[in-house]
Amino acid sequence: MQLHKISISLPPEMLTFIEHYRETTGCQSRSQVIYEALSLLHSRELGQAYREASLEVDEAWEVTLGDGLSDETW
C-alpha cells in the first residue's frame, strides 16, 4: 500500500485523545489511530449507502412479481 504524508491541524483535546488512544490500545503511531478512525467513518458511510440503495424499488422486479412467478421459481 502506498502511503502519503499529510499535515492536519487539531485542537489540543483531540491530540490528547489520539495520544491516549494510541497508548492504551497499542497502536504504533498517531497515524495508525487516524487511519482506524477514518476506516470507521468509511465503513459508516458505506453502510449508509447500502441502506439507501436497498430502499430503491426496482420496477422491473415488481413486474416480474406480478407475472405469476413465485419465489420458488428463482
One Martini backbone bead per residue (centre of mass of N, CA, C, O) as a GRO file, in nm:
protein
   74
    1MET     BB    1   0.095   0.038   0.024
    2GLN     BB    2   0.052   0.361  -0.042
    3LEU     BB    3   0.189   0.649   0.112
    4HIS     BB    4   0.080   0.967   0.253
    5LYS     BB    5   0.181   1.276   0.355
    6ILE     BB    6   0.025   1.477   0.606
    7SER     BB    7  -0.137   1.771   0.735
    8ILE     BB    8  -0.281   1.851   1.058
    9SER     BB    9  -0.530   2.027   1.248
   10LEU     BB   10  -0.569   2.032   1.608
   11PRO     BB   11  -0.699   2.025   1.892
   12PRO     BB   12  -0.574   1.945   2.196
   13GLU     BB   13  -0.796   1.730   2.274
   14MET     BB   14  -0.747   1.548   2.025
   15LEU     BB   15  -0.451   1.486   2.073
   16THR     BB   16  -0.495   1.359   2.349
   17PHE     BB   17  -0.676   1.133   2.250
   18ILE     BB   18  -0.482   1.002   2.052
   19GLU     BB   19  -0.260   0.940   2.256
   20HIS     BB   20  -0.429   0.771   2.449
   21TYR     BB   21  -0.515   0.559   2.245
   22ARG     BB   22  -0.237   0.464   2.165
   23GLU     BB   23  -0.146   0.371   2.453
   24THR     BB   24  -0.409   0.175   2.519
   25THR     BB   25  -0.400  -0.004   2.225
   26GLY     BB   26  -0.111  -0.026   2.063
   27CYS     BB   27  -0.051   0.175   1.878
   28GLN     BB   28   0.219   0.287   1.683
   29SER     BB   29   0.054   0.556   1.594
   30ARG     BB   30  -0.115   0.828   1.499
   31SER     BB   31  -0.176   0.727   1.217
   32GLN     BB   32  -0.326   0.471   1.307
   33VAL     BB   33  -0.555   0.614   1.449
   34ILE     BB   34  -0.656   0.773   1.205
   35TYR     BB   35  -0.706   0.529   1.025
   36GLU     BB   36  -0.920   0.395   1.205
   37ALA     BB   37  -1.118   0.631   1.204
   38LEU     BB   38  -1.156   0.641   0.892
   39SER     BB   39  -1.258   0.351   0.862
   40LEU     BB   40  -1.517   0.395   1.023
   41LEU     BB   41  -1.634   0.615   0.842
   42HIS     BB   42  -1.636   0.450   0.585
   43SER     BB   43  -1.825   0.226   0.687
   44ARG     BB   44  -2.063   0.410   0.751
   45GLU     BB   45  -2.103   0.520   0.464
   46LEU     BB   46  -2.141   0.245   0.326
   47GLY     BB   47  -2.385   0.157   0.492
   48GLN     BB   48  -2.567   0.390   0.404
   49ALA     BB   49  -2.562   0.327   0.101
   50TYR     BB   50  -2.693   0.047   0.128
   51ARG     BB   51  -2.955   0.138   0.262
   52GLU     BB   52  -3.045   0.324   0.032
   53ALA     BB   53  -3.040   0.109  -0.196
   54SER     BB   54  -3.255  -0.086  -0.058
   55LEU     BB   55  -3.496   0.133  -0.105
   56GLU     BB   56  -3.497   0.080  -0.386
   57VAL     BB   57  -3.703   0.040  -0.666
   58ASP     BB   58  -3.757  -0.229  -0.888
   59GLU     BB   59  -3.967  -0.234  -1.149
   60ALA     BB   60  -3.891  -0.504  -1.285
   61TRP     BB   61  -3.950  -0.678  -1.036
   62GLU     BB   62  -4.247  -0.606  -1.001
   63VAL     BB   63  -4.332  -0.737  -1.269
   64THR     BB   64  -4.238  -1.024  -1.202
   65LEU     BB   65  -4.431  -1.066  -0.960
   66GLY     BB   66  -4.694  -1.026  -1.160
   67ASP     BB   67  -4.643  -1.300  -1.364
   68GLY     BB   68  -4.665  -1.572  -1.157
   69LEU     BB   69  -4.414  -1.586  -1.008
   70SER     BB   70  -4.234  -1.741  -0.773
   71ASP     BB   71  -3.985  -1.782  -0.546
   72GLU     BB   72  -3.928  -2.085  -0.630
   73THR     BB   73  -3.829  -2.030  -0.922
   74TRP     BB   74  -3.552  -1.896  -0.812
   0.00000   0.00000   0.00000
